[in-house]
């Protein structure tokens, strides 16, 4: 289903709602328990607003640590650690806000709310882990096609990409160039609607190799009007994986597909939000930047900043700023290279600031100057763009928006340092460009906290 224009898995949405309510219950229960012991928690009339505030803070913090991502593959220990971190962030945020509003909120209620929330949210999390892959949460899918295009569904290796559906059968279609080797392959049923109804099919995914040969218009119309969803393979992939499958895309789909729109209101509000947030973040992080600058000078001298040409909006180049994390002679031969794991060119200070993504902080000034947005595809070097544009279809389309300090691809895919990685990340970049909105941007920014706290994907 869609929420604010974004695809959200039903189990994740149910989990968000459940945890929002449980966090509120924990806050109210903490207040009631303290009142029983003679502790005044809040003045009359303030309980409901602060209950809503506590629940909202908890859900936002849980989002920030990555516990609402459909692709999460955390064990029990990791969930416990992240849940403690999230509740700690939520309580800290409310503690900092309390003096501003001066409502007399006691630290005891926040502490007890933390404990009760951990118990309630931890319990529902354990239930979610056990039930999330249960068939009750999965849509039953019939794939109309058993050739090359249908085979791409069998290549979904991530369990999270397959979490929302269960393939019941592949129907052999006229025009299939090959036939996949799978026990679920079957001939076209005499009555597609009757078969779909008997097998409780929720969706039919059209994955024919050639739709010009025997496209089942009448059968699919009958299924559609009986309430069974019918959708194209590309749209199915997009919804389930959060990316646009470039190897299946054709120009007509990009032209006629929903999305890729440039709304004037979004452009104005996005520019304002980027300027305000980037300025605020630059001000708040200035002491950290001073410490990093001193550390760089002590270890390896000047310069502090590393300037590099990157390709931005509409293919125009600009100077990108980073804290220098490599030795000064890292590319003395003039050849552009991707960074790699345990790169010997990286300094000791560089390893730390790269792990925490702090080397990117000077790019806040690129955002303030208008070269970049806070969220968007990461800008690449001109040498790499020229090479990748020749090898990867639609690569130049990522320059139809401003590049970003963080992005959807950074959340969904680890650090890329090869042509294959660039291809994978492009698919997430296209998804972002297709669905971008202010809500989507804020969600990406919020989830970037996880990358910083856990150093995911850094090199």
Buried (B, 14 or more C-beta within 10 A) or exposed (E): EEEEEEBBBEBBEBBBEBBBEBBBBBBBBBBEBBEEEEEEBBEEEBBEEBBBBBBBBBBBBBBBBBBBBBBBEBEEEBBBBBBBBBBBBBBEBBEEBBEEEEBEBBEBBBBBBBEBBBEBBBEBBEEBBEEBBEEEBBBBBBBBBBBBBBBBBBEBEEEBBBBBBBBBBBBBBBBBEEBBEBEBBBEBBEEBBEBBBEEEBBBBBBBBBBBEEEBBEEBBEBBBEEEBBBBBBBBBBBBBBBBBBBEBBEEEEBEEBEBBEEEEEBEEBBEEBBBEBBBEBBEEBEEEBEEBBEBBBEEBEEEBEBEBEBBBBEEEBBEBBBBBBBBEEBEEEEEEBBBEEEBEBBBEBBBBBBBBBBBBBBBBBBBBEBBBBBBBBBBBBBEBBEBBBEEBBBBBBBBBBBBBBBBBBBBBBEBBBEBEBBBBBBBBBBBBBBBBBBEBBBBBBBBBBBBBBBEBBBB
